[in-house]
Amino acid sequence: MVSSLESSIGSERRVLTELPGPASRALQERRHNVVSSSVAMGFPIYIDRAQGAILVDVDGNHILDLGSGIAVTGIGHAVPELVEAVSQQVASFTHTCFGVTPYESYVAVCEELAALTPGTHEKRSALFNSGAEAVENAVKIARHATRRSAVIVFDHAYHGRTNLTMALTAKNMPYKDGFGPFAPEVYRVPMSYPFRDGLSGADAAARAIAEIESQVGAQNVAALLIEPVQGEGGFIVPAAGFLPALSKWTTDHGVVFIADEIQSGFGRTGEWFAVDHEGVIPDLVTTAKGLAGGMPLAGVTGRAEIMNAVHEGGIGGTYGGNPVAAVAALAAIRVMRDRNLVMRARELEAIMLTSLNALARDVTIIGDVRGRGAMIALELVEPGTTIPHATAAKAIVKYCNDHGVIVLSCGTAGNVIRLLPPLVITDEQLADGLEVLAEAVRDVN
């Protein structure tokens, strides 16, 4: 399951210098002189090229990528089909603005979204540049269609960095601190979090619904917005039955159910979309990240009567559905089908859960192993408690990075290690990365 291009750089992790190496350190000095310090800095190695699941930095180190650019490069790096499609499109034209003079690839992406997203109802889509844009426009569409204003979101949610999506996001630092005031009419209710609340899906849904009805009123709610598997909040998988119960409540009360599938969509969880695991059919679905294999593209797809409720010109943007990004999405979807990457995500899940559950039995700082598909996490705790252990998470990330493996942390308390390998990663590469991760966990246990 590895790109044929990867053979040109090899498929193994190889650390030749200390990390970061001298060339990366020189670039880091240049960065300090011109790039705002407000831009996050994770692992300060500078990438020269990448293929499959391997990144090659400017010092020639071969780094194993278990982050996929935060779930973006699910089909792997430098996939030939995507490279060819983008190259041909750049040679033809790079931009006209779909709202001025349209082109086929935008329409073709919308056709694919209609076919892939849950449900057989008539659908329409609109394309944008980023996940935050997609979420913001989904809320706009829901408010316009329902003529209501309230939006329900959940504890631990992450939905973006624009003003409205900051209001929708739960975590203050670094996303919201000092940036207010935020958009109004956003109401937060408890998420199903099995490791911490111990509730069944039905009971957790009843708790959330009771708060909505008592504090907001169903008649005032335009939309309920939820990540079917929470991303930045800690890869929280709600208890079975939670999402179906919420979906039924929204249907019963004329509320638009919006599934934020920006991180969990396009095969990441072992289904095309994470809601598919429980047969939930959202009214609107937001997509980005894995949609276009690394090119900036996002979408809102949903029921035709809701998507068409907005007046002409009410939704759009200069770069939304850019033709280069659109052909990249079409190529990425073809690759996913041709290589059966949805099934591959399930295989990766089995490998990771087997390894990580065995590790959890041997150490005291792993409180929970969870996730779906190639979206798996470890929640770290103070030994013998459920107190979040963010210090351990930082140390584990650093250990892995120092040994040439990219892993990411997340969680409202910063105590979760998340694994998002490219779906084309080989069994051997994954085993190597998991071995380094296990060494890191044992080192700080």
Secondary structure, DSSP 8 states (H G I E B T S, - for coil): ---GGGGGT-SS-B--SSSS-HHHHHHHHHHHHHS-TTS---S---EEEEEBTEEEETT--EEEESSHHHHT-TT-BS-HHHHHHHHHHHHH-S---TTTS--HHHHHHHHHHHHHSS-SS-EEEEEESSHHHHHHHHHHHHHHHHT--EEEEETT----SSHHHHHH----TTTTTT-----SSEEEE----HHHH---HHHHHHHHHHHHHHHT-GGGEEEEEE-SS-STTT-----TTHHHHHHHHHHHTT-EEEEE-TTTTTTTTSSSSGGGGGT---SEEEE-GGGTTTS--EEEEEEHHHHTTS-TTSS--SSTT-HHHHHHHHHHHHHHHHTTHHHHHHHHHHHHHHHHHHHHHH-SSEEEEEEETTEEEEEEBSTTS--B-HHHHHHHHHHHHHTTEE-EEESTTS-EEEE---TT--HHHHHHHHHHHHHHHHHH-
